[in-house]
Amino acid sequence: MEKIGIMGVGNILLGDEGFGVHFIEYFKNRYDVPENVELIDGGTAGIFLSPLIDYIKKLIIIDVVAVDAEPGSIFTYDKEDFFIDNLPLKLSPHQIGLQEVLLLNDLKGSCPEYVKLIGIVPASLDPDTRLSPVLEERLKDVEKLVVEELRSLGVEVKPKVVSDGGEGVWWKRDGKEV
């Protein structure tokens, strides 16, 4: 069975810059994925992402993009866009690696045959561990795009039963008053 990766990249300390990583946690908490689907928190690893995608045949990347559009606008790009340099300007240090990672993997003969970037325009890149309200609301729209993309690749994901507490990652948990 072909290995499919869903990779979120970004810096969770810079507000919306961390959208891709926040999305992976959001998706992980909402869906059970088949064994051949890997959820990858790419963080700010840049070029060090190369070995993580060596065995991935199809890759969906979630990230912010520098496009002159309203915050929360969503754009999609295909593998060819990476190779013909048809991507928006790089936003942050982690993006130094995305295009280069794919080129490196192409040279190694391990580039995914299918790549889709789902990019969203950030509202704020100020230091914060939370997403802006605009991007927080768009998580569901990106979720729908990812589920549709997986479906087009022949993969069905199963929604989890969401509990009423105890979920989330350390940077989103509220502190308890003492």
GIVEN-V369046 format. One record per helix or strand of 2 or more residues. SS is the DSSP state (A for helix, B for strand). FROM is the first residue (numbers start at 1). TO is the last residue. If there is no record, write none. Layout:
SS;FROM;TO / SS;FROM;TO
This chain:
B;4;9 / A;15;30 / B;31;32 / B;37;43 / A;46;53 / B;58;64 / B;74;78 / A;79;83 / A;93;96 / A;98;108 / B;114;120 / A;133;152 / B;158;159
